[in-house]
Each structure stands twice: as structure tokens, then as C-alpha cells.
């Protein structure tokens, strides 16, 4: 399944199922065919996702791990941008509608 995240504040963001569901779980949303992140919930979503990215980056640095494949940092960046722009415009982020 392909997720299409939409907001009036930015262009559409397409993500494959695995990465999209991982990000949704991190921010406390139930993965599924439809959903919404209301503007009031966006600051917490940003904080949770940024904390997960920071934790993974810190762990990789401590272990001296070389990034293999695409990291959470890379996957989350466009989603964080969408969230930030939506917050600035006071617009929700939706998918599956």
C-alpha cells in the first residue's frame, strides 16, 4: 500500500507502507487506510518524531554504525517538513481521503 499524505499547506507526500506506518506509530497515530493529524496535535507529533530520529542518530554515533539503507532521519525529514508547514498554516495533515 502507498500512503499519500495531504495538506493544504504543502504538496502531497507519498510514502511506502512500511516507512509510513513506522512514522505513524512513532507519532502515536494508528496506521490505516485513513487518518488525520489535527493542527493541535502537530507539535506533539513533531516532538515525538524528532526525538525518535535523534535517538537513532545518537545510537548510530555511539556504535560507530555506518548507515546501511535509508535511515529514519532520511525517511522522517520530508514528513517533518510537511508537519511544520501544516502547523505554520494551521492546516491538518490527512491521508486516505
Backbone as CSV, one residue per row, in Angstrom:
resi,resn,N_x,N_y,N_z,CA_x,CA_y,CA_z,C_x,C_y,C_z
1,UNK,0.842,-1.177,0.000,0.000,0.000,0.000,0.888,1.241,0.000
2,UNK,0.461,2.234,-0.689,1.151,3.507,-0.761,0.336,4.537,0.018
3,UNK,0.984,5.246,0.929,0.324,6.306,1.672,0.521,7.626,0.939
4,UNK,-0.552,8.410,0.873,-0.500,9.749,0.297,-0.951,10.721,1.382
5,UNK,0.019,11.471,1.921,-0.264,12.457,2.949,-0.529,13.791,2.266
6,UNK,-1.628,14.448,2.689,-2.031,15.698,2.055,-2.239,16.787,3.100
7,UNK,-1.915,18.004,2.698,-2.181,19.189,3.495,-2.288,20.365,2.543
8,UNK,-3.161,21.281,2.866,-3.284,22.483,2.051,-2.041,23.358,2.160
9,UNK,-1.187,23.069,3.135,0.000,23.874,3.383,1.203,23.467,2.539
10,UNK,1.141,22.316,1.882,2.319,21.807,1.170,1.869,20.842,0.087
11,UNK,2.806,20.413,-0.721,2.483,19.429,-1.750,2.295,18.054,-1.118
12,UNK,1.681,17.143,-1.844,1.417,15.796,-1.347,2.724,15.046,-1.112
13,UNK,2.704,14.184,-0.120,3.858,13.365,0.222,3.458,11.899,0.103
14,UNK,4.158,11.163,-0.728,3.902,9.738,-0.928,4.965,8.940,-0.187
15,UNK,4.522,7.891,0.530,5.453,7.013,1.242,4.982,5.572,1.110
16,UNK,5.947,4.672,1.020,5.622,3.250,1.028,5.069,2.868,2.395
17,UNK,4.355,1.770,2.429,3.632,1.346,3.623,4.528,1.198,4.848
18,UNK,5.625,0.496,4.735,6.483,0.238,5.895,6.978,1.499,6.573
19,UNK,7.655,2.382,5.838,8.128,3.619,6.462,6.989,4.505,6.973
20,UNK,5.898,4.595,6.226,4.770,5.430,6.650,4.180,4.909,7.953
21,UNK,3.986,3.615,8.056,3.399,3.053,9.272,4.344,3.164,10.462
22,UNK,5.636,3.078,10.218,6.606,3.272,11.305,6.498,4.703,11.838
23,UNK,6.448,5.670,10.947,6.345,7.063,11.356,5.021,7.330,12.073
24,UNK,3.931,6.805,11.534,2.636,6.993,12.191,2.635,6.405,13.597
25,UNK,3.223,5.244,13.759,3.304,4.614,15.079,4.128,5.478,16.037
26,UNK,5.246,5.997,15.554,6.098,6.845,16.390,5.342,8.061,16.892
27,UNK,4.528,8.661,16.031,3.824,9.884,16.438,2.518,9.592,17.185
28,UNK,2.227,8.307,17.366,1.053,7.935,18.160,-0.240,7.832,17.373
29,UNK,-0.146,7.698,16.070,-1.333,7.544,15.229,-1.460,6.087,14.801
30,UNK,-2.683,5.650,14.665,-2.958,4.277,14.229,-2.768,4.196,12.715
31,UNK,-1.838,3.348,12.251,-1.704,3.169,10.804,-3.012,2.621,10.229
32,UNK,-3.348,3.080,9.072,-4.573,2.617,8.437,-4.817,3.338,7.140
33,UNK,-5.891,2.951,6.497,-6.203,3.487,5.181,-6.580,4.968,5.229
34,UNK,-7.081,5.454,6.368,-7.471,6.855,6.506,-7.027,7.396,7.854
35,UNK,-6.767,8.683,7.866,-6.424,9.303,9.139,-6.224,10.793,9.004
36,UNK,-6.061,11.417,10.168,-5.866,12.864,10.215,-4.984,13.214,11.406
37,UNK,-4.162,14.213,11.196,-3.400,14.818,12.287,-3.893,16.259,12.353
38,UNK,-4.650,16.548,13.384,-5.213,17.886,13.561,-4.096,18.879,13.903
39,UNK,-4.256,20.142,13.547,-3.223,21.133,13.854,-2.814,21.166,15.324
40,UNK,-3.753,20.971,16.232,-3.432,20.995,17.662,-2.519,19.837,18.067
41,UNK,-2.545,18.742,17.317,-1.728,17.569,17.630,-0.373,17.587,16.932
42,UNK,-0.173,18.509,16.019,1.063,18.527,15.231,2.304,18.802,16.080
43,UNK,2.294,19.741,17.036,3.514,19.953,17.836,3.997,18.684,18.540
44,UNK,3.073,17.920,19.104,3.470,16.675,19.765,3.993,15.657,18.754
45,UNK,3.372,15.591,17.586,3.833,14.675,16.541,5.253,15.026,16.114
46,UNK,5.520,16.318,15.947,6.873,16.758,15.581,7.858,16.379,16.673
47,UNK,7.504,16.640,17.918,8.395,16.336,19.041,8.696,14.847,19.133
48,UNK,7.683,14.008,18.988,7.887,12.556,19.067,8.782,12.052,17.928
49,UNK,8.503,12.520,16.729,9.274,12.057,15.575,10.706,12.556,15.644
50,UNK,10.886,13.821,16.022,12.248,14.357,16.138,13.026,13.632,17.231
51,UNK,12.369,13.296,18.339,13.034,12.560,19.417,13.465,11.171,18.942
52,UNK,12.624,10.493,18.168,12.980,9.175,17.643,14.154,9.268,16.676
53,UNK,14.154,10.285,15.847,15.266,10.499,14.912,16.548,10.767,15.695
54,UNK,16.481,11.650,16.680,17.653,11.975,17.496,18.180,10.751,18.230
55,UNK,17.274,9.931,18.780,17.686,8.710,19.480,18.416,7.758,18.543
56,UNK,17.860,7.556,17.341,18.511,6.657,16.384,19.862,7.211,15.942
57,UNK,19.931,8.502,15.682,21.204,9.125,15.285,22.245,8.976,16.382
58,UNK,21.832,9.206,17.632,22.749,9.088,18.769,23.239,7.654,18.930
59,UNK,22.343,6.690,18.791,22.713,5.280,18.899,23.701,4.887,17.805
60,UNK,23.445,5.318,16.586,24.358,5.025,15.479,25.731,5.633,15.728
61,UNK,25.763,6.855,16.269,27.033,7.520,16.547,27.800,6.798,17.652
62,UNK,27.102,6.360,18.687,27.746,5.652,19.789,28.322,4.318,19.336
63,UNK,27.606,3.668,18.445,28.043,2.355,17.963,29.003,2.462,16.793
64,UNK,29.207,3.664,16.320,30.052,3.850,15.152,29.466,3.174,13.929
65,UNK,28.142,3.052,13.929,27.466,2.336,12.846,27.454,3.173,11.573
66,UNK,27.763,2.513,10.513,27.661,3.132,9.199,26.238,2.889,8.704
67,UNK,25.606,3.956,8.254,24.220,3.839,7.795,24.128,2.895,6.603
68,UNK,23.294,1.897,6.738,23.003,0.984,5.637,21.545,1.179,5.289
69,UNK,21.291,1.389,4.052,19.920,1.646,3.658,19.521,3.051,4.054
70,UNK,18.252,3.278,4.071,17.733,4.604,4.385,17.410,4.668,5.873
71,UNK,17.923,5.676,6.535,17.734,5.818,7.980,16.402,6.502,8.291
72,UNK,16.010,6.437,9.550,14.811,7.137,9.982,14.972,8.638,9.750
73,UNK,16.160,9.146,9.967,16.437,10.561,9.730,16.051,10.950,8.300
74,UNK,16.458,10.135,7.344,16.152,10.415,5.938,14.670,10.236,5.631
75,UNK,14.055,9.222,6.199,12.631,8.963,5.954,11.752,10.048,6.580
76,UNK,12.156,10.496,7.768,11.320,11.423,8.526,11.417,12.867,8.033
77,UNK,12.512,13.234,7.402,12.718,14.633,7.022,11.561,15.216,6.208
78,UNK,11.121,14.574,5.117,10.021,15.183,4.367,8.709,15.218,5.163
79,UNK,8.502,14.231,6.020,7.291,14.216,6.846,7.340,15.342,7.877
80,UNK,8.504,15.561,8.473,8.661,16.667,9.415,8.427,18.005,8.726
81,UNK,8.911,18.143,7.500,8.687,19.375,6.745,7.192,19.598,6.520
82,UNK,6.492,18.537,6.144,5.050,18.620,5.933,4.344,19.025,7.223
83,UNK,4.735,18.421,8.333,4.133,18.760,9.620,4.393,20.218,9.994
84,UNK,5.621,20.673,9.822,5.974,22.052,10.192,5.213,23.066,9.337
85,UNK,5.137,22.820,8.055,4.414,23.735,7.176,2.920,23.732,7.487
86,UNK,2.403,22.563,7.810,0.981,22.465,8.168,0.695,23.187,9.475
87,UNK,1.614,23.070,10.422,1.464,23.780,11.692,1.471,25.285,11.461
88,UNK,2.420,25.760,10.673,2.513,27.194,10.384,1.241,27.725,9.720
89,UNK,0.619,26.896,8.890,-0.594,27.312,8.171,-1.876,26.932,8.912
90,UNK,-1.742,26.269,10.062,-2.892,25.807,10.845,-3.808,24.905,10.010
91,UNK,-3.182,23.975,9.303,-3.903,23.034,8.447,-3.642,21.604,8.926
92,UNK,-4.639,20.721,8.835,-4.420,19.322,9.203,-3.635,18.583,8.120
93,UNK,-3.081,17.457,8.506,-2.464,16.516,7.567,-3.405,15.314,7.519
94,UNK,-3.789,14.913,6.326,-4.719,13.792,6.165,-4.120,12.772,5.204
95,UNK,-4.659,11.560,5.282,-4.308,10.531,4.305,-5.529,9.652,4.071
96,UNK,-5.613,9.137,2.863,-6.678,8.206,2.507,-8.010,8.852,2.232
97,UNK,-8.042,10.146,2.051,-9.314,10.818,1.758,-9.222,11.544,0.426
